[in-house]
Each structure stands twice: as C-alpha cells, then as structure tokens.
C-alpha cells in the first residue's frame, strides 16, 4: 500500500511541475493548493531535496523548484524515494537475508513477477503524464 507520504510527494512534484513558470514556489502555496499541512510537507520536501528531485531556493522569492523538466521524472522514482522499497514480500527486499526456503518456495516466482509489474508500471509513467 502506498502511504500518504508517497501520495503527497507525488502531489508536491505535480504542483511544482504545473507552476514552474512561477520559478521557486513557497511551500505555503503548495500546502494551500493541495490542502495538506505545511508542517507535513516540510518533512516530505526535505526527502525530495536530499534525493535530488527538488531544489530549495532561499531568500526573497524563495521556495522549491524541480531540478529537471516534468517529462524527465518517473512516478516510480518519486514513489520509491519517498516510500522506500515496496516489495510484495520481505524476502525480496534489497537487503533481506536469504530465505532458507527460497529454493523450494513455490510462491516466490509469483511475488517476483508481481514486484516486476509494479516497478515497470510506475517507472513507465512520467510526471508530465499526470499534468
């Protein structure tokens, strides 16, 4: 399940993309348009900046802006940055310990295929597709 953090990160990115002509966008403006707490947005945007998706501009006329054009972002990179691993089962997580049943697990191929569909789906969608 995708949490509010992931959904809001996507909404922040979409808001920035739609208002990019205004240069840096103050977080309070995004919070007002998206009807999301500014305090919660501050937490999410910090991760977006750290992940290199958004840049912060200080001073008068400051706020946040996209680092790239909307068509250069995938929904997958936004969601996976804000959500972290979204594997269907714990044994497929990146740093998971090797499951002693992996060799004989009859359901593992199902979970691998599901994870691939999810990843392929989100990485095939661009931020610009949502505009």
C-alpha positions, 0 to 999 in steps of 0.5 A: 500500500502506498502511504500518504507520504508517497501520495503527497510527494507525488502531489508536491512534484505535480504542483511544482511541475504545473507552476514552474513558470512561477520559478521557486514556489513557497511551500505555503502555496503548495500546502494551500493548493493541495490542502495538506499541512505545511508542517507535513510537507516540510518533512516530505520536501526535505526527502525530495531535496536530499534525493535530488528531485527538488531544489530549495531556493532561499531568500526573497522569492524563495521556495522549491523548484524541480531540478529537471523538466516534468517529462524527465521524472518517473512516478516510480522514482518519486514513489520509491524515494519517498516510500522506500522499497515496496516489495510484495514480500520481505524476502525480496527486499534489497537487503533481506537475508536469504530465505532458507526456503527460497529454493523450494518456495513455490510462491516466490516466482509469483511475488517476483513477477508481481514486484516486476509489474509494479516497478515497470508500471510506475517507472513507465509513467512520467510526471508530465503524464499526470499534468 
